[in-house]
Amino acid sequence: MLKHYNIKVSGRVQGVAYRYSAMRKAQNMEINGFVRNLLDGSVEIEAEAEEVVLDQFYLWCKKGPIRARVDKITLSESNINNFVNFKIR
């Protein structure tokens, strides 16, 4: 079943290629949505795919790229937006 996850990642996640790495990972997993930096220093991700795929992506988000340090991550579900690709905003 298609799901929509809102993921917020806090820690050392800006300036360490987190957004780019998340975009590449999502594209490789055929996830649609976006990733963006927030003013508070965190990263926001909205992702849509089958639940099993999103769960695997969420596990990756908990670690992120090698230079990142994830201190906190939150997950919530939302309504489907029918994104057609995954990009950095």
Backbone as ProteinMPNN parsed JSONL, in Angstrom:
{"seq_chain_A": "MLKHYNIKVSGRVQGVAYRYSAMRKAQNMEINGFVRNLLDGSVEIEAEAEEVVLDQFYLWCKKGPIRARVDKITLSESNINNFVNFKIR", "coords_chain_A": {"N_chain_A": [[0.834, -1.186, 0.0], [0.523, 2.221, -0.824], [2.168, 4.784, 0.91], [2.67, 7.826, 2.828], [5.307, 9.412, 4.292], [6.351, 11.72, 6.734], [9.356, 12.929, 7.681], [11.57, 14.087, 10.098], [14.783, 15.136, 10.718], [17.283, 15.632, 13.065], [20.366, 17.024, 14.268], [23.8, 16.801, 13.337], [23.25, 17.528, 10.416], [23.136, 19.293, 8.364], [25.179, 20.688, 5.841], [26.701, 18.45, 5.438], [26.176, 16.871, 3.293], [23.753, 15.57, 3.587], [21.15, 16.02, 2.489], [21.597, 15.651, -0.303], [22.537, 13.001, -0.316], [20.275, 11.7, 0.744], [18.446, 12.225, -1.285], [19.594, 10.802, -3.449], [19.517, 8.19, -2.415], [16.729, 7.861, -2.085], [15.884, 8.126, -4.762], [17.135, 5.889, -5.883], [15.683, 3.929, -4.609], [13.246, 4.248, -5.677], [11.48, 6.125, -4.546], [9.251, 8.803, -4.118], [9.096, 12.366, -3.585], [10.441, 14.892, -1.442], [13.333, 16.601, -0.056], [14.529, 18.905, 2.351], [16.358, 21.619, 3.873], [15.748, 22.953, 7.119], [15.146, 25.986, 8.96], [15.869, 25.681, 11.631], [18.088, 24.091, 11.641], [17.667, 21.452, 11.153], [16.651, 18.673, 9.011], [14.061, 18.149, 6.719], [12.002, 15.638, 5.398], [9.786, 14.499, 2.976], [8.194, 11.692, 1.9], [7.059, 9.247, -0.435], [5.946, 6.005, -1.077], [5.738, 2.413, -1.331], [4.949, 0.887, 1.785], [6.86, -0.944, 2.907], [9.177, -0.233, 1.533], [9.478, 2.447, 2.313], [9.949, 2.041, 5.025], [12.481, 0.866, 4.977], [13.946, 2.995, 3.911], [13.607, 4.856, 5.975], [15.126, 3.631, 7.984], [17.662, 4.016, 6.854], [17.728, 6.82, 6.982], [18.03, 7.232, 9.705], [20.72, 6.946, 10.126], [22.054, 8.214, 7.975], [24.363, 9.934, 5.701], [27.951, 9.348, 5.767], [29.316, 11.501, 7.063], [27.407, 12.664, 8.631], [25.601, 13.19, 11.742], [23.096, 11.86, 13.414], [20.944, 12.953, 15.8], [18.308, 13.005, 16.607], [15.254, 11.74, 15.375], [12.125, 11.984, 13.838], [8.994, 10.565, 12.928], [6.081, 10.682, 11.024], [2.888, 9.917, 9.608], [1.137, 10.968, 6.667], [-1.249, 12.445, 4.36], [-1.4, 11.24, 0.98], [0.429, 12.865, -1.567], [0.971, 12.466, -4.183], [3.537, 12.796, -5.429], [5.838, 13.072, -8.177], [8.496, 12.588, -8.516], [11.706, 12.631, -6.819], [13.235, 15.208, -5.107], [15.586, 17.818, -4.174], [14.665, 20.528, -2.233]], "CA_chain_A": [[0.0, 0.0, 0.0], [1.257, 3.473, -0.912], [2.147, 5.581, 2.145], [3.378, 9.108, 2.832], [5.992, 9.639, 5.558], [7.031, 12.98, 7.052], [10.506, 12.591, 8.517], [12.388, 15.232, 10.502], [16.063, 14.636, 11.213], [18.06, 16.662, 13.755], [21.742, 16.664, 14.615], [24.701, 17.408, 12.346], [22.654, 17.048, 9.173], [23.303, 20.307, 7.325], [26.594, 20.879, 5.505], [27.38, 17.15, 5.402], [25.605, 16.174, 2.13], [22.605, 14.735, 3.97], [20.07, 16.166, 1.505], [21.992, 15.011, -1.554], [22.571, 11.551, -0.083], [18.89, 11.247, 0.898], [17.843, 12.258, -2.612], [20.131, 9.68, -4.24], [18.979, 6.96, -1.83], [15.306, 7.806, -2.423], [15.757, 7.862, -6.192], [17.526, 4.487, -6.105], [14.63, 3.078, -4.046], [12.007, 4.637, -6.37], [10.641, 6.888, -3.623], [8.955, 10.157, -4.59], [8.939, 13.352, -2.53], [11.482, 15.925, -1.41], [14.114, 16.822, 1.16], [14.943, 20.309, 2.448], [16.867, 22.122, 5.141], [14.884, 23.847, 7.876], [15.882, 27.074, 9.612], [16.371, 25.267, 12.95], [19.262, 23.234, 11.467], [17.259, 20.072, 10.875], [16.289, 18.34, 7.633], [12.713, 17.612, 6.575], [11.816, 14.759, 4.249], [8.464, 13.954, 2.691], [8.48, 10.557, 1.027], [5.928, 8.391, -0.779], [6.261, 4.725, -1.722], [5.16, 1.304, -0.591], [5.353, 0.952, 3.19], [8.091, -1.702, 3.151], [10.28, 0.566, 0.983], [9.647, 3.599, 3.197], [10.551, 1.588, 6.281], [13.916, 0.693, 4.707], [14.481, 4.347, 3.763], [13.633, 5.431, 7.32], [16.307, 3.072, 8.649], [18.824, 4.733, 6.324], [17.673, 8.196, 7.493], [18.504, 7.225, 11.094], [22.182, 7.044, 10.097], [22.439, 9.223, 6.991], [25.69, 9.759, 5.103], [29.049, 9.076, 6.702], [29.716, 12.682, 7.847], [26.269, 13.134, 9.437], [25.352, 12.635, 13.074], [21.668, 12.003, 13.689], [20.658, 12.965, 17.234], [16.881, 12.782, 16.813], [14.483, 11.579, 14.147], [10.709, 11.774, 14.087], [8.266, 10.043, 11.778], [4.619, 10.715, 11.067], [2.266, 9.635, 8.325], [0.263, 12.034, 6.191], [-1.986, 12.126, 3.145], [-0.632, 11.101, -0.255], [0.489, 14.062, -2.406], [1.237, 12.026, -5.557], [4.776, 13.322, -5.99], [6.227, 12.332, -9.384], [9.931, 12.322, -8.436], [12.271, 13.022, -5.53], [14.202, 16.269, -5.348], [15.989, 18.722, -3.107], [13.999, 21.85, -2.287]], "C_chain_A": [[0.876, 1.245, 0.0], [1.059, 4.276, 0.372], [2.913, 6.88, 1.931], [3.979, 9.296, 4.221], [6.537, 11.055, 5.599], [8.133, 12.625, 8.045], [11.266, 13.878, 8.833], [13.627, 14.687, 11.2], [16.847, 15.794, 11.815], [19.42, 16.115, 14.135], [22.679, 17.423, 13.687], [24.264, 16.881, 10.98], [22.654, 18.105, 8.068], [24.79, 20.524, 7.111], [27.382, 19.588, 5.445], [26.823, 16.264, 4.282], [24.434, 15.265, 2.493], [21.502, 14.816, 2.92], [20.398, 15.442, 0.203], [21.981, 13.49, -1.407], [21.162, 10.979, 0.051], [18.191, 11.22, -0.455], [18.309, 11.064, -3.447], [19.574, 8.347, -3.731], [17.514, 6.789, -2.214], [15.112, 7.486, -3.909], [16.1, 6.406, -6.514], [16.452, 3.517, -5.62], [13.264, 3.362, -4.673], [10.975, 5.248, -5.428], [10.451, 8.277, -4.212], [8.764, 11.082, -3.394], [10.011, 14.413, -2.607], [12.197, 15.915, -0.067], [14.522, 18.288, 1.163], [15.493, 20.601, 3.826], [15.803, 22.996, 5.793], [15.735, 24.871, 8.619], [16.465, 26.673, 10.962], [17.575, 24.318, 12.858], [18.935, 21.781, 11.187], [16.959, 19.905, 9.38], [14.901, 17.723, 7.653], [12.64, 16.789, 5.297], [10.342, 14.393, 4.157], [8.677, 12.898, 1.63], [7.235, 9.713, 0.811], [6.408, 7.157, -1.538], [5.481, 3.654, -0.974], [5.742, 1.308, 0.821], [6.666, 0.226, 3.468], [9.321, -0.939, 2.648], [10.546, 1.772, 1.88], [10.287, 3.215, 4.523], [12.056, 1.381, 6.119], [14.598, 2.056, 4.58], [14.598, 5.026, 5.124], [14.836, 4.915, 8.115], [17.574, 3.75, 8.165], [18.872, 6.14, 6.908], [18.18, 8.294, 8.931], [20.022, 7.354, 11.174], [22.649, 8.139, 9.158], [23.802, 8.94, 6.403], [26.776, 9.716, 6.17], [29.409, 10.278, 7.585], [28.606, 13.201, 8.753], [26.274, 12.498, 10.827], [23.879, 12.908, 13.391], [21.45, 11.878, 15.192], [19.203, 12.612, 17.515], [16.209, 12.651, 15.452], [13.035, 11.313, 14.526], [10.033, 11.354, 12.788], [6.777, 10.196, 12.024], [4.104, 10.406, 9.665], [1.322, 10.769, 7.966], [-0.451, 11.552, 4.933], [-1.064, 12.07, 1.936], [-0.723, 12.401, -1.054], [0.729, 13.731, -3.875], [2.437, 12.729, -6.184], [5.183, 12.464, -7.188], [7.72, 12.014, -9.43], [10.403, 12.687, -7.04], [13.327, 14.078, -5.808], [14.538, 17.024, -4.077], [15.237, 20.033, -3.305], [14.797, 22.865, -1.53]], "O_chain_A": [[1.858, 1.318, 0.738], [-0.061, 4.431, 0.859], [3.693, 7.016, 0.988], [3.253, 9.336, 5.215], [7.115, 11.537, 4.624], [7.865, 12.085, 9.118], [11.568, 14.664, 7.935], [13.54, 13.893, 12.136], [17.055, 16.816, 11.162], [19.603, 14.909, 14.302], [22.39, 18.554, 13.294], [24.829, 15.92, 10.458], [22.214, 17.83, 6.952], [25.57, 20.544, 8.063], [28.612, 19.62, 5.406], [26.981, 15.044, 4.32], [24.155, 14.298, 1.785], [20.972, 13.785, 2.504], [19.568, 14.704, -0.329], [21.475, 12.78, -2.276], [20.88, 9.898, -0.466], [17.429, 10.297, -0.743], [17.494, 10.395, -4.082], [19.204, 7.481, -4.523], [17.098, 5.704, -2.622], [14.267, 6.664, -4.263], [15.427, 5.77, -7.325], [16.32, 2.414, -6.152], [12.252, 2.795, -4.26], [9.783, 4.946, -5.491], [11.394, 8.861, -4.747], [8.33, 10.65, -2.326], [10.444, 14.794, -3.694], [11.743, 15.316, 0.908], [14.824, 18.855, 0.114], [15.157, 19.941, 4.809], [15.051, 23.691, 5.11], [16.917, 24.636, 8.874], [17.455, 27.259, 11.4], [18.033, 23.799, 13.876], [19.839, 20.965, 11.003], [17.009, 20.859, 8.603], [14.598, 16.88, 8.497], [13.151, 17.192, 4.252], [9.726, 14.02, 5.155], [9.269, 13.166, 0.585], [6.454, 9.486, 1.734], [7.168, 7.252, -2.502], [4.671, 3.952, -0.097], [6.895, 1.689, 1.022], [7.506, 0.747, 4.202], [10.383, -0.995, 3.267], [11.699, 2.087, 2.175], [11.077, 3.977, 5.079], [12.823, 1.69, 7.03], [15.703, 2.248, 5.087], [15.59, 5.703, 5.392], [15.484, 5.676, 8.833], [18.469, 4.034, 8.961], [19.944, 6.61, 7.29], [18.706, 9.333, 9.33], [20.552, 7.822, 12.182], [23.543, 8.913, 9.502], [24.346, 7.85, 6.575], [26.527, 10.018, 7.338], [29.773, 10.09, 8.745], [28.846, 14.093, 9.566], [26.857, 11.438, 11.054], [23.481, 14.052, 13.608], [21.732, 10.837, 15.787], [18.894, 11.994, 18.535], [16.55, 13.358, 14.503], [12.753, 10.518, 15.422], [10.45, 11.742, 11.697], [6.277, 9.877, 13.103], [4.8, 10.61, 8.67], [0.777, 11.445, 8.839], [-0.284, 10.411, 4.5], [-0.059, 12.779, 1.884], [-1.804, 12.972, -1.205], [0.695, 14.623, -4.723], [2.371, 13.199, -7.32], [4.906, 11.265, -7.214], [8.164, 11.254, -10.29], [9.593, 13.015, -6.173], [14.211, 13.877, -6.641], [13.872, 16.89, -3.051], [15.185, 20.573, -4.41], [14.405, 24.03, -1.458]]}, "name": "protein", "num_of_chains": 1, "seq": "MLKHYNIKVSGRVQGVAYRYSAMRKAQNMEINGFVRNLLDGSVEIEAEAEEVVLDQFYLWCKKGPIRARVDKITLSESNINNFVNFKIR"}
